[in-house]
Amino acid sequence: MKKIDKDKKRKLRNRKKLKDVNTGRYRISVYKTLNNISAQIIDDKIHKTLVSATSIEKEMKKNKSKKKDKSNLLGEILAKRALDKKINKVYFDRGNNKYHGRIKVFADALRKNGLEF
């Protein structure tokens, strides 16, 4: 089995389990590349992105830092933007990423800054 097939299966399996369990909450979708990370809060009922943040933004580009530091800072920024829009209960969709490293640092930063999942 190819790696792409395994990744796609993991992504779909995770998303299906999450959607079955979490009703009435918004979804945080995370995407990471080798150097950057981005996340968005999505309302699945109307299929619309409510809040987004990425490490390519100007305020993130100013301070050159390590990848885990970028993830931590991005978590703080996204949590602040979500709380400004009165979003505090979400569920975390890690996609085809394993929950460790930068993804875990990002999730911990979200929790620390007021989002519940």
Biopython code that builds the backbone (N, CA, C, O; Angstrom):
import numpy as np
from Bio.PDB.StructureBuilder import StructureBuilder

atoms = [
    (1, "MET", "N", (0.846, -1.184, 0.000)),
    (1, "MET", "CA", (0.000, 0.000, 0.000)),
    (1, "MET", "C", (0.884, 1.238, 0.000)),
    (1, "MET", "O", (1.862, 1.304, 0.745)),
    (2, "LYS", "N", (0.551, 2.205, -0.819)),
    (2, "LYS", "CA", (1.338, 3.420, -0.926)),
    (2, "LYS", "C", (1.122, 4.308, 0.294)),
    (2, "LYS", "O", (0.092, 4.240, 0.964)),
    (3, "LYS", "N", (2.133, 5.151, 0.565)),
    (3, "LYS", "CA", (2.048, 6.065, 1.704)),
    (3, "LYS", "C", (0.877, 7.034, 1.545)),
    (3, "LYS", "O", (0.214, 7.374, 2.525)),
    (4, "ILE", "N", (0.624, 7.478, 0.316)),
    (4, "ILE", "CA", (-0.463, 8.424, 0.074)),
    (4, "ILE", "C", (-1.803, 7.793, 0.437)),
    (4, "ILE", "O", (-2.661, 8.451, 1.026)),
    (5, "ASP", "N", (-1.983, 6.536, 0.093)),
    (5, "ASP", "CA", (-3.223, 5.845, 0.427)),
    (5, "ASP", "C", (-3.399, 5.726, 1.935)),
    (5, "ASP", "O", (-4.497, 5.924, 2.454)),
    (6, "LYS", "N", (-2.312, 5.401, 2.637)),
    (6, "LYS", "CA", (-2.374, 5.278, 4.094)),
    (6, "LYS", "C", (-2.723, 6.611, 4.738)),
    (6, "LYS", "O", (-3.543, 6.670, 5.654)),
    (7, "ASP", "N", (-2.093, 7.689, 4.253)),
    (7, "ASP", "CA", (-2.365, 9.017, 4.798)),
    (7, "ASP", "C", (-3.815, 9.420, 4.568)),
    (7, "ASP", "O", (-4.465, 9.959, 5.464)),
    (8, "LYS", "N", (-4.315, 9.162, 3.377)),
    (8, "LYS", "CA", (-5.693, 9.523, 3.063)),
    (8, "LYS", "C", (-6.671, 8.727, 3.919)),
    (8, "LYS", "O", (-7.667, 9.267, 4.400)),
    (9, "LYS", "N", (-6.382, 7.436, 4.107)),
    (9, "LYS", "CA", (-7.242, 6.600, 4.947)),
    (9, "LYS", "C", (-7.251, 7.103, 6.384)),
    (9, "LYS", "O", (-8.309, 7.181, 7.008)),
    (10, "ARG", "N", (-6.061, 7.450, 6.920)),
    (10, "ARG", "CA", (-5.972, 7.938, 8.291)),
    (10, "ARG", "C", (-6.758, 9.234, 8.445)),
    (10, "ARG", "O", (-7.468, 9.426, 9.431)),
    (11, "LYS", "N", (-6.626, 10.115, 7.467)),
    (11, "LYS", "CA", (-7.328, 11.400, 7.503)),
    (11, "LYS", "C", (-8.839, 11.201, 7.512)),
    (11, "LYS", "O", (-9.541, 11.803, 8.325)),
    (12, "LEU", "N", (-9.339, 10.367, 6.620)),
    (12, "LEU", "CA", (-10.781, 10.134, 6.543)),
    (12, "LEU", "C", (-11.303, 9.415, 7.782)),
    (12, "LEU", "O", (-12.391, 9.725, 8.268)),
    (13, "ARG", "N", (-10.537, 8.461, 8.294)),
    (13, "ARG", "CA", (-10.947, 7.723, 9.493)),
    (13, "ARG", "C", (-11.040, 8.662, 10.693)),
    (13, "ARG", "O", (-12.017, 8.620, 11.441)),
    (14, "ASN", "N", (-10.031, 9.504, 10.878)),
    (14, "ASN", "CA", (-10.036, 10.455, 11.995)),
    (14, "ASN", "C", (-11.204, 11.428, 11.884)),
    (14, "ASN", "O", (-11.902, 11.691, 12.864)),
    (15, "ARG", "N", (-11.410, 11.960, 10.681)),
    (15, "ARG", "CA", (-12.462, 12.946, 10.491)),
    (15, "ARG", "C", (-13.842, 12.346, 10.726)),
    (15, "ARG", "O", (-14.708, 13.003, 11.302)),
    (16, "LYS", "N", (-14.060, 11.108, 10.287)),
    (16, "LYS", "CA", (-15.351, 10.451, 10.475)),
    (16, "LYS", "C", (-15.640, 10.233, 11.957)),
    (16, "LYS", "O", (-16.746, 10.501, 12.425)),
    (17, "LYS", "N", (-14.639, 9.744, 12.692)),
    (17, "LYS", "CA", (-14.818, 9.527, 14.131)),
    (17, "LYS", "C", (-15.137, 10.836, 14.847)),
    (17, "LYS", "O", (-16.011, 10.880, 15.713)),
    (18, "LEU", "N", (-14.431, 11.891, 14.486)),
    (18, "LEU", "CA", (-14.636, 13.181, 15.137)),
    (18, "LEU", "C", (-16.020, 13.748, 14.844)),
    (18, "LEU", "O", (-16.676, 14.269, 15.747)),
    (19, "LYS", "N", (-16.470, 13.655, 13.601)),
    (19, "LYS", "CA", (-17.777, 14.212, 13.246)),
    (19, "LYS", "C", (-18.911, 13.455, 13.911)),
    (19, "LYS", "O", (-19.942, 14.049, 14.228)),
    (20, "ASP", "N", (-18.745, 12.150, 14.133)),
    (20, "ASP", "CA", (-19.780, 11.375, 14.801)),
    (20, "ASP", "C", (-19.924, 11.799, 16.261)),
    (20, "ASP", "O", (-21.035, 11.876, 16.784)),
    (21, "VAL", "N", (-18.805, 12.072, 16.909)),
    (21, "VAL", "CA", (-18.810, 12.355, 18.346)),
    (21, "VAL", "C", (-19.155, 13.809, 18.649)),
    (21, "VAL", "O", (-19.895, 14.088, 19.592)),
    (22, "ASN", "N", (-18.632, 14.722, 17.866)),
    (22, "ASN", "CA", (-18.741, 16.150, 18.179)),
    (22, "ASN", "C", (-19.828, 16.813, 17.346)),
    (22, "ASN", "O", (-19.621, 17.135, 16.176)),
    (23, "THR", "N", (-20.970, 17.010, 17.952)),
    (23, "THR", "CA", (-22.034, 17.738, 17.275)),
    (23, "THR", "C", (-22.190, 19.093, 17.951)),
    (23, "THR", "O", (-22.046, 19.208, 19.168)),
    (24, "GLY", "N", (-22.477, 20.093, 17.175)),
    (24, "GLY", "CA", (-22.665, 21.430, 17.731)),
    (24, "GLY", "C", (-21.375, 22.152, 18.045)),
    (24, "GLY", "O", (-21.387, 23.150, 18.767)),
    (25, "ARG", "N", (-20.263, 21.672, 17.520)),
    (25, "ARG", "CA", (-18.978, 22.335, 17.732)),
    (25, "ARG", "C", (-18.345, 22.651, 16.391)),
    (25, "ARG", "O", (-18.671, 22.046, 15.369)),
    (26, "TYR", "N", (-17.436, 23.609, 16.414)),
    (26, "TYR", "CA", (-16.690, 23.930, 15.209)),
    (26, "TYR", "C", (-15.447, 23.053, 15.140)),
    (26, "TYR", "O", (-15.001, 22.515, 16.154)),
    (27, "ARG", "N", (-14.893, 22.912, 13.947)),
    (27, "ARG", "CA", (-13.740, 22.035, 13.729)),
    (27, "ARG", "C", (-12.492, 22.871, 13.487)),
    (27, "ARG", "O", (-12.515, 23.809, 12.689)),
    (28, "ILE", "N", (-11.399, 22.534, 14.177)),
    (28, "ILE", "CA", (-10.101, 23.142, 13.909)),
    (28, "ILE", "C", (-9.343, 22.179, 13.005)),
    (28, "ILE", "O", (-9.011, 21.065, 13.412)),
    (29, "SER", "N", (-9.074, 22.608, 11.793)),
    (29, "SER", "CA", (-8.338, 21.800, 10.833)),
    (29, "SER", "C", (-6.908, 22.320, 10.758)),
    (29, "SER", "O", (-6.682, 23.521, 10.614)),
    (30, "VAL", "N", (-5.941, 21.405, 10.858)),
    (30, "VAL", "CA", (-4.531, 21.781, 10.880)),
    (30, "VAL", "C", (-3.841, 21.226, 9.642)),
    (30, "VAL", "O", (-4.071, 20.084, 9.245)),
    (31, "TYR", "N", (-2.998, 22.047, 9.043)),
    (31, "TYR", "CA", (-2.204, 21.620, 7.899)),
    (31, "TYR", "C", (-0.774, 22.054, 8.142)),
    (31, "TYR", "O", (-0.521, 23.203, 8.502)),
    (32, "LYS", "N", (0.166, 21.137, 7.945)),
    (32, "LYS", "CA", (1.563, 21.516, 8.146)),
    (32, "LYS", "C", (2.414, 21.063, 6.971)),
    (32, "LYS", "O", (2.170, 20.025, 6.356)),
    (33, "THR", "N", (3.418, 21.877, 6.681)),
    (33, "THR", "CA", (4.422, 21.535, 5.695)),
    (33, "THR", "C", (5.743, 21.387, 6.440)),
    (33, "THR", "O", (5.767, 21.415, 7.670)),
    (34, "LEU", "N", (6.816, 21.234, 5.722)),
    (34, "LEU", "CA", (8.102, 21.079, 6.393)),
    (34, "LEU", "C", (8.489, 22.311, 7.199)),
    (34, "LEU", "O", (9.102, 22.187, 8.259)),
    (35, "ASN", "N", (8.141, 23.494, 6.711)),
    (35, "ASN", "CA", (8.564, 24.714, 7.389)),
    (35, "ASN", "C", (7.433, 25.502, 8.024)),
    (35, "ASN", "O", (7.681, 26.264, 8.958)),
    (36, "ASN", "N", (6.214, 25.351, 7.560)),
    (36, "ASN", "CA", (5.118, 26.194, 8.018)),
    (36, "ASN", "C", (3.960, 25.352, 8.536)),
    (36, "ASN", "O", (3.908, 24.137, 8.341)),
    (37, "ILE", "N", (3.039, 26.032, 9.200)),
    (37, "ILE", "CA", (1.836, 25.391, 9.721)),
    (37, "ILE", "C", (0.686, 26.380, 9.589)),
    (37, "ILE", "O", (0.873, 27.586, 9.755)),
    (38, "SER", "N", (-0.495, 25.870, 9.292)),
    (38, "SER", "CA", (-1.657, 26.737, 9.217)),
    (38, "SER", "C", (-2.848, 25.998, 9.807)),
    (38, "SER", "O", (-2.890, 24.768, 9.827)),
    (39, "ALA", "N", (-3.808, 26.771, 10.283)),
    (39, "ALA", "CA", (-4.996, 26.184, 10.895)),
    (39, "ALA", "C", (-6.180, 27.090, 10.644)),
    (39, "ALA", "O", (-6.040, 28.298, 10.455)),
    (40, "GLN", "N", (-7.355, 26.472, 10.646)),
    (40, "GLN", "CA", (-8.575, 27.254, 10.475)),
    (40, "GLN", "C", (-9.702, 26.607, 11.252)),
    (40, "GLN", "O", (-9.734, 25.392, 11.448)),
    (41, "ILE", "N", (-10.622, 27.444, 11.690)),
    (41, "ILE", "CA", (-11.807, 26.962, 12.385)),
    (41, "ILE", "C", (-12.951, 26.988, 11.387)),
    (41, "ILE", "O", (-13.251, 28.022, 10.790)),
    (42, "ILE", "N", (-13.589, 25.827, 11.217)),
    (42, "ILE", "CA", (-14.573, 25.642, 10.159)),
    (42, "ILE", "C", (-15.925, 25.292, 10.763)),
    (42, "ILE", "O", (-16.008, 24.504, 11.705)),
    (43, "ASP", "N", (-16.971, 25.876, 10.222)),
    (43, "ASP", "CA", (-18.332, 25.491, 10.555)),
    (43, "ASP", "C", (-18.784, 24.488, 9.499)),
    (43, "ASP", "O", (-19.002, 24.860, 8.346)),
    (44, "ASP", "N", (-18.928, 23.219, 9.881)),
    (44, "ASP", "CA", (-19.252, 22.170, 8.915)),
    (44, "ASP", "C", (-20.695, 22.234, 8.432)),
    (44, "ASP", "O", (-21.015, 21.686, 7.377)),
    (45, "LYS", "N", (-21.558, 22.885, 9.175)),
    (45, "LYS", "CA", (-22.960, 22.968, 8.747)),
    (45, "LYS", "C", (-23.117, 23.854, 7.519)),
    (45, "LYS", "O", (-23.850, 23.517, 6.589)),
    (46, "ILE", "N", (-22.424, 24.990, 7.523)),
    (46, "ILE", "CA", (-22.533, 25.899, 6.380)),
    (46, "ILE", "C", (-21.294, 25.843, 5.479)),
    (46, "ILE", "O", (-21.211, 26.571, 4.490)),
    (47, "HIS", "N", (-20.337, 24.984, 5.822)),
    (47, "HIS", "CA", (-19.119, 24.786, 5.034)),
    (47, "HIS", "C", (-18.382, 26.102, 4.800)),
    (47, "HIS", "O", (-18.105, 26.493, 3.666)),
    (48, "LYS", "N", (-18.075, 26.768, 5.906)),
    (48, "LYS", "CA", (-17.440, 28.073, 5.818)),
    (48, "LYS", "C", (-16.331, 28.178, 6.863)),
    (48, "LYS", "O", (-16.470, 27.681, 7.980)),
    (49, "THR", "N", (-15.235, 28.826, 6.488)),
    (49, "THR", "CA", (-14.145, 29.080, 7.421)),
    (49, "THR", "C", (-14.473, 30.335, 8.218)),
    (49, "THR", "O", (-14.768, 31.387, 7.650)),
    (50, "LEU", "N", (-14.418, 30.210, 9.550)),
    (50, "LEU", "CA", (-14.751, 31.336, 10.419)),
    (50, "LEU", "C", (-13.506, 32.124, 10.827)),
    (50, "LEU", "O", (-13.510, 33.355, 10.810)),
    (51, "VAL", "N", (-12.448, 31.410, 11.191)),
    (51, "VAL", "CA", (-11.215, 32.033, 11.658)),
    (51, "VAL", "C", (-10.055, 31.243, 11.073)),
    (51, "VAL", "O", (-10.124, 30.018, 10.975)),
    (52, "SER", "N", (-8.992, 31.933, 10.687)),
    (52, "SER", "CA", (-7.818, 31.216, 10.203)),
    (52, "SER", "C", (-6.553, 31.931, 10.648)),
    (52, "SER", "O", (-6.564, 33.123, 10.959)),
    (53, "ALA", "N", (-5.461, 31.170, 10.671)),
    (53, "ALA", "CA", (-4.147, 31.730, 10.985)),
    (53, "ALA", "C", (-3.096, 30.848, 10.325)),
    (53, "ALA", "O", (-3.275, 29.637, 10.192)),
    (54, "THR", "N", (-2.004, 31.473, 9.917)),
    (54, "THR", "CA", (-0.928, 30.728, 9.286)),
    (54, "THR", "C", (0.415, 31.327, 9.677)),
    (54, "THR", "O", (0.497, 32.492, 10.067)),
    (55, "SER", "N", (1.450, 30.533, 9.571)),
    (55, "SER", "CA", (2.780, 31.014, 9.943)),
    (55, "SER", "C", (3.416, 31.839, 8.840)),
    (55, "SER", "O", (4.562, 32.265, 8.980)),
    (56, "ILE", "N", (2.702, 32.077, 7.747)),
    (56, "ILE", "CA", (3.228, 32.881, 6.647)),
    (56, "ILE", "C", (2.813, 34.350, 6.799)),
    (56, "ILE", "O", (3.288, 35.200, 6.046)),
    (57, "GLU", "N", (1.943, 34.656, 7.751)),
    (57, "GLU", "CA", (1.468, 36.024, 7.944)),
    (57, "GLU", "C", (2.612, 36.959, 8.337)),
    (57, "GLU", "O", (3.660, 36.514, 8.807)),
    (58, "LYS", "N", (2.395, 38.259, 8.139)),
    (58, "LYS", "CA", (3.438, 39.251, 8.403)),
    (58, "LYS", "C", (3.907, 39.238, 9.858)),
    (58, "LYS", "O", (5.107, 39.285, 10.127)),
    (59, "GLU", "N", (2.957, 39.175, 10.796)),
    (59, "GLU", "CA", (3.354, 39.231, 12.205)),
    (59, "GLU", "C", (4.143, 37.997, 12.624)),
    (59, "GLU", "O", (4.920, 38.059, 13.577)),
    (60, "MET", "N", (3.958, 36.881, 11.932)),
    (60, "MET", "CA", (4.719, 35.674, 12.232)),
    (60, "MET", "C", (6.091, 35.711, 11.559)),
    (60, "MET", "O", (7.059, 35.170, 12.094)),
    (61, "LYS", "N", (6.177, 36.345, 10.394)),
    (61, "LYS", "CA", (7.432, 36.403, 9.652)),
    (61, "LYS", "C", (8.463, 37.289, 10.340)),
    (61, "LYS", "O", (9.665, 37.116, 10.138)),
    (62, "LYS", "N", (7.997, 38.242, 11.155)),
    (62, "LYS", "CA", (8.909, 39.187, 11.793)),
    (62, "LYS", "C", (9.948, 38.476, 12.655)),
    (62, "LYS", "O", (11.143, 38.756, 12.564)),
    (63, "ASN", "N", (9.477, 37.555, 13.491)),
    (63, "ASN", "CA", (10.397, 36.895, 14.402)),
    (63, "ASN", "C", (10.782, 35.517, 13.857)),
    (63, "ASN", "O", (9.955, 34.608, 13.784)),
    (64, "LYS", "N", (12.033, 35.386, 13.485)),
    (64, "LYS", "CA", (12.568, 34.109, 13.014)),
    (64, "LYS", "C", (12.691, 33.191, 14.224)),
    (64, "LYS", "O", (13.340, 33.532, 15.213)),
    (65, "SER", "N", (12.073, 32.046, 14.137)),
    (65, "SER", "CA", (12.102, 31.144, 15.277)),
    (65, "SER", "C", (12.057, 29.701, 14.811)),
    (65, "SER", "O", (11.930, 29.416, 13.620)),
    (66, "LYS", "N", (12.163, 28.805, 15.768)),
    (66, "LYS", "CA", (12.110, 27.380, 15.464)),
    (66, "LYS", "C", (10.685, 26.977, 15.120)),
    (66, "LYS", "O", (9.738, 27.723, 15.368)),
    (67, "LYS", "N", (10.548, 25.795, 14.549)),
    (67, "LYS", "CA", (9.235, 25.342, 14.097)),
    (67, "LYS", "C", (8.268, 25.162, 15.263)),
    (67, "LYS", "O", (7.096, 25.521, 15.149)),
    (68, "LYS", "N", (8.735, 24.614, 16.380)),
    (68, "LYS", "CA", (7.840, 24.417, 17.532)),
    (68, "LYS", "C", (7.413, 25.759, 18.117)),
    (68, "LYS", "O", (6.283, 25.903, 18.581)),
    (69, "ASP", "N", (8.310, 26.735, 18.095)),
    (69, "ASP", "CA", (7.944, 28.073, 18.567)),
    (69, "ASP", "C", (6.891, 28.706, 17.663)),
    (69, "ASP", "O", (5.993, 29.401, 18.139)),
    (70, "LYS", "N", (7.006, 28.462, 16.351)),
    (70, "LYS", "CA", (5.996, 28.951, 15.414)),
    (70, "LYS", "C", (4.641, 28.338, 15.729)),
    (70, "LYS", "O", (3.619, 29.024, 15.715)),
    (71, "SER", "N", (4.642, 27.037, 16.014)),
    (71, "SER", "CA", (3.387, 26.345, 16.321)),
    (71, "SER", "C", (2.751, 26.905, 17.586)),
    (71, "SER", "O", (1.538, 27.105, 17.644)),
    (72, "ASN", "N", (3.573, 27.156, 18.591)),
    (72, "ASN", "CA", (3.076, 27.704, 19.848)),
    (72, "ASN", "C", (2.490, 29.096, 19.639)),
    (72, "ASN", "O", (1.398, 29.392, 20.124)),
    (73, "LEU", "N", (3.204, 29.941, 18.926)),
    (73, "LEU", "CA", (2.737, 31.304, 18.660)),
    (73, "LEU", "C", (1.468, 31.300, 17.817)),
    (73, "LEU", "O", (0.564, 32.104, 18.044)),
    (74, "LEU", "N", (1.404, 30.395, 16.843)),
    (74, "LEU", "CA", (0.223, 30.288, 15.993)),
    (74, "LEU", "C", (-0.992, 29.850, 16.811)),
    (74, "LEU", "O", (-2.100, 30.333, 16.581)),
    (75, "GLY", "N", (-0.789, 28.940, 17.764)),
    (75, "GLY", "CA", (-1.879, 28.514, 18.642)),
    (75, "GLY", "C", (-2.416, 29.678, 19.457)),
    (75, "GLY", "O", (-3.628, 29.815, 19.623)),
    (76, "GLU", "N", (-1.522, 30.516, 19.965)),
    (76, "GLU", "CA", (-1.948, 31.681, 20.739)),
    (76, "GLU", "C", (-2.746, 32.650, 19.866)),
    (76, "GLU", "O", (-3.778, 33.168, 20.293)),
    (77, "ILE", "N", (-2.269, 32.892, 18.649)),
    (77, "ILE", "CA", (-2.942, 33.830, 17.751)),
    (77, "ILE", "C", (-4.326, 33.318, 17.366)),
    (77, "ILE", "O", (-5.299, 34.072, 17.397)),
    (78, "LEU", "N", (-4.418, 32.034, 17.002)),
    (78, "LEU", "CA", (-5.705, 31.471, 16.586)),
    (78, "LEU", "C", (-6.696, 31.466, 17.752)),
    (78, "LEU", "O", (-7.876, 31.759, 17.560)),
    (79, "ALA", "N", (-6.233, 31.140, 18.945)),
    (79, "ALA", "CA", (-7.121, 31.134, 20.113)),
    (79, "ALA", "C", (-7.643, 32.537, 20.396)),
    (79, "ALA", "O", (-8.818, 32.709, 20.720)),
    (80, "LYS", "N", (-6.780, 33.536, 20.275)),
    (80, "LYS", "CA", (-7.199, 34.916, 20.516)),
    (80, "LYS", "C", (-8.245, 35.350, 19.489)),
    (80, "LYS", "O", (-9.240, 35.982, 19.844)),
    (81, "ARG", "N", (-8.023, 35.015, 18.222)),
    (81, "ARG", "CA", (-8.981, 35.382, 17.174)),
    (81, "ARG", "C", (-10.313, 34.655, 17.370)),
    (81, "ARG", "O", (-11.378, 35.225, 17.130)),
    (82, "ALA", "N", (-10.249, 33.403, 17.803)),
    (82, "ALA", "CA", (-11.479, 32.633, 18.030)),
    (82, "ALA", "C", (-12.266, 33.216, 19.194)),
    (82, "ALA", "O", (-13.488, 33.343, 19.111)),
    (83, "LEU", "N", (-11.587, 33.570, 20.269)),
    (83, "LEU", "CA", (-12.275, 34.133, 21.423)),
    (83, "LEU", "C", (-12.871, 35.502, 21.096)),
    (83, "LEU", "O", (-13.898, 35.879, 21.661)),
    (84, "ASP", "N", (-12.232, 36.251, 20.187)),
    (84, "ASP", "CA", (-12.803, 37.521, 19.739)),
    (84, "ASP", "C", (-14.132, 37.307, 19.025)),
    (84, "ASP", "O", (-15.025, 38.152, 19.104)),
    (85, "LYS", "N", (-14.266, 36.176, 18.324)),
    (85, "LYS", "CA", (-15.524, 35.851, 17.636)),
    (85, "LYS", "C", (-16.450, 35.004, 18.501)),
    (85, "LYS", "O", (-17.438, 34.455, 18.012)),
    (86, "LYS", "N", (-16.126, 34.900, 19.792)),
    (86, "LYS", "CA", (-16.936, 34.179, 20.774)),
    (86, "LYS", "C", (-17.042, 32.682, 20.459)),
    (86, "LYS", "O", (-18.102, 32.075, 20.616)),
    (87, "ILE", "N", (-15.937, 32.110, 20.017)),
    (87, "ILE", "CA", (-15.841, 30.670, 19.786)),
    (87, "ILE", "C", (-14.943, 30.110, 20.881)),
    (87, "ILE", "O", (-13.779, 30.496, 20.996)),
    (88, "ASN", "N", (-15.489, 29.196, 21.688)),
    (88, "ASN", "CA", (-14.630, 28.613, 22.717)),
    (88, "ASN", "C", (-14.709, 27.086, 22.774)),
    (88, "ASN", "O", (-13.835, 26.461, 23.376)),
    (89, "LYS", "N", (-15.721, 26.467, 22.172)),
    (89, "LYS", "CA", (-15.800, 25.006, 22.145)),
    (89, "LYS", "C", (-15.610, 24.524, 20.714)),
    (89, "LYS", "O", (-16.384, 24.859, 19.817)),
    (90, "VAL", "N", (-14.567, 23.732, 20.524)),
    (90, "VAL", "CA", (-14.220, 23.237, 19.200)),
    (90, "VAL", "C", (-13.805, 21.772, 19.320)),
    (90, "VAL", "O", (-13.684, 21.241, 20.424)),
    (91, "TYR", "N", (-13.589, 21.130, 18.186)),
    (91, "TYR", "CA", (-12.918, 19.842, 18.205)),
    (91, "TYR", "C", (-11.744, 19.877, 17.249)),
    (91, "TYR", "O", (-11.766, 20.585, 16.242)),
    (92, "PHE", "N", (-10.718, 19.106, 17.573)),
    (92, "PHE", "CA", (-9.419, 19.192, 16.922)),
    (92, "PHE", "C", (-9.290, 18.120, 15.858)),
    (92, "PHE", "O", (-9.278, 16.928, 16.165)),
    (93, "ASP", "N", (-9.195, 18.545, 14.608)),
    (93, "ASP", "CA", (-9.015, 17.636, 13.476)),
    (93, "ASP", "C", (-7.565, 17.725, 13.033)),
    (93, "ASP", "O", (-7.165, 18.697, 12.391)),
    (94, "ARG", "N", (-6.786, 16.723, 13.371)),
    (94, "ARG", "CA", (-5.360, 16.746, 13.051)),
    (94, "ARG", "C", (-5.082, 16.247, 11.647)),
    (94, "ARG", "O", (-3.933, 16.254, 11.206)),
    (95, "GLY", "N", (-6.115, 15.813, 10.936)),
    (95, "GLY", "CA", (-5.943, 15.346, 9.568)),
    (95, "GLY", "C", (-5.158, 14.050, 9.523)),
    (95, "GLY", "O", (-5.470, 13.112, 10.256)),
    (96, "ASN", "N", (-4.143, 13.984, 8.670)),
    (96, "ASN", "CA", (-3.344, 12.773, 8.596)),
    (96, "ASN", "C", (-2.051, 12.889, 9.393)),
    (96, "ASN", "O", (-1.137, 12.083, 9.216)),
    (97, "ASN", "N", (-1.971, 13.895, 10.276)),
    (97, "ASN", "CA", (-0.790, 14.074, 11.110)),
    (97, "ASN", "C", (-0.939, 13.306, 12.414)),
    (97, "ASN", "O", (-2.037, 13.189, 12.958)),
    (98, "LYS", "N", (0.165, 12.791, 12.903)),
    (98, "LYS", "CA", (0.147, 12.141, 14.208)),
    (98, "LYS", "C", (0.152, 13.229, 15.278)),
    (98, "LYS", "O", (0.640, 14.337, 15.056)),
    (99, "TYR", "N", (-0.402, 12.890, 16.447)),
    (99, "TYR", "CA", (-0.511, 13.871, 17.527)),
    (99, "TYR", "C", (0.780, 13.860, 18.351)),
    (99, "TYR", "O", (0.825, 13.301, 19.446)),
    (100, "HIS", "N", (1.817, 14.481, 17.813)),
    (100, "HIS", "CA", (3.059, 14.677, 18.547)),
    (100, "HIS", "C", (3.826, 15.802, 17.879)),
    (100, "HIS", "O", (3.463, 16.240, 16.788)),
    (101, "GLY", "N", (4.860, 16.260, 18.508)),
    (101, "GLY", "CA", (5.689, 17.312, 17.925)),
    (101, "GLY", "C", (4.958, 18.627, 17.795)),
    (101, "GLY", "O", (4.363, 19.120, 18.753)),
    (102, "ARG", "N", (5.008, 19.195, 16.597)),
    (102, "ARG", "CA", (4.426, 20.521, 16.363)),
    (102, "ARG", "C", (2.913, 20.534, 16.523)),
    (102, "ARG", "O", (2.347, 21.529, 16.977)),
    (103, "ILE", "N", (2.249, 19.436, 16.153)),
    (103, "ILE", "CA", (0.795, 19.363, 16.285)),
    (103, "ILE", "C", (0.408, 19.394, 17.760)),
    (103, "ILE", "O", (-0.548, 20.071, 18.139)),
    (104, "LYS", "N", (1.146, 18.667, 18.589)),
    (104, "LYS", "CA", (0.855, 18.636, 20.029)),
    (104, "LYS", "C", (1.131, 19.998, 20.667)),
    (104, "LYS", "O", (0.350, 20.459, 21.500)),
    (105, "VAL", "N", (2.226, 20.642, 20.288)),
    (105, "VAL", "CA", (2.549, 21.974, 20.816)),
    (105, "VAL", "C", (1.451, 22.962, 20.434)),
    (105, "VAL", "O", (1.041, 23.786, 21.251)),
    (106, "PHE", "N", (0.976, 22.879, 19.197)),
    (106, "PHE", "CA", (-0.100, 23.748, 18.728)),
    (106, "PHE", "C", (-1.378, 23.532, 19.536)),
    (106, "PHE", "O", (-2.015, 24.497, 19.958)),
    (107, "ALA", "N", (-1.757, 22.265, 19.754)),
    (107, "ALA", "CA", (-2.967, 21.950, 20.512)),
    (107, "ALA", "C", (-2.853, 22.420, 21.960)),
    (107, "ALA", "O", (-3.818, 22.943, 22.517)),
    (108, "ASP", "N", (-1.687, 22.240, 22.572)),
    (108, "ASP", "CA", (-1.489, 22.688, 23.952)),
    (108, "ASP", "C", (-1.594, 24.208, 24.064)),
    (108, "ASP", "O", (-2.131, 24.725, 25.044)),
    (109, "ALA", "N", (-1.084, 24.921, 23.063)),
    (109, "ALA", "CA", (-1.180, 26.389, 23.067)),
    (109, "ALA", "C", (-2.633, 26.834, 22.947)),
    (109, "ALA", "O", (-3.037, 27.809, 23.581)),
    (110, "LEU", "N", (-3.420, 26.129, 22.138)),
    (110, "LEU", "CA", (-4.847, 26.455, 22.030)),
    (110, "LEU", "C", (-5.554, 26.269, 23.361)),
    (110, "LEU", "O", (-6.328, 27.125, 23.790)),
    (111, "ARG", "N", (-5.282, 25.143, 24.011)),
    (111, "ARG", "CA", (-5.920, 24.853, 25.304)),
    (111, "ARG", "C", (-5.527, 25.891, 26.346)),
    (111, "ARG", "O", (-6.367, 26.372, 27.106)),
    (112, "LYS", "N", (-4.235, 26.234, 26.375)),
    (112, "LYS", "CA", (-3.739, 27.172, 27.370)),
    (112, "LYS", "C", (-4.362, 28.553, 27.221)),
    (112, "LYS", "O", (-4.486, 29.293, 28.197)),
    (113, "ASN", "N", (-4.752, 28.897, 26.000)),
    (113, "ASN", "CA", (-5.289, 30.222, 25.731)),
    (113, "ASN", "C", (-6.802, 30.268, 25.670)),
    (113, "ASN", "O", (-7.365, 31.240, 25.166)),
    (114, "GLY", "N", (-7.481, 29.236, 26.172)),
    (114, "GLY", "CA", (-8.920, 29.362, 26.388)),
    (114, "GLY", "C", (-9.850, 28.524, 25.528)),
    (114, "GLY", "O", (-11.059, 28.544, 25.757)),
    (115, "LEU", "N", (-9.338, 27.786, 24.548)),
    (115, "LEU", "CA", (-10.238, 26.945, 23.750)),
    (115, "LEU", "C", (-10.404, 25.583, 24.423)),
    (115, "LEU", "O", (-9.456, 25.021, 24.972)),
    (116, "GLU", "N", (-11.628, 25.071, 24.365)),
    (116, "GLU", "CA", (-11.922, 23.764, 24.976)),
    (116, "GLU", "C", (-12.143, 22.732, 23.890)),
    (116, "GLU", "O", (-12.958, 22.926, 22.987)),
    (117, "PHE", "N", (-11.403, 21.622, 23.986)),
    (117, "PHE", "CA", (-11.640, 20.480, 23.110)),
    (117, "PHE", "C", (-11.116, 19.226, 23.737)),
    (117, "PHE", "O", (-11.222, 18.151, 23.148)),
]
sb = StructureBuilder()
sb.init_structure("model")
sb.init_model(0)
sb.init_chain("A")
sb.init_seg("    ")
for serial, (resi, resn, name, xyz) in enumerate(atoms, 1):
    if name == "N":
        sb.init_residue(resn, " ", resi, " ")
    sb.init_atom(name, np.array(xyz, "f"), 0.0, 1.0, " ", f" {name:<3s}", serial, name[0])
structure = sb.get_structure()
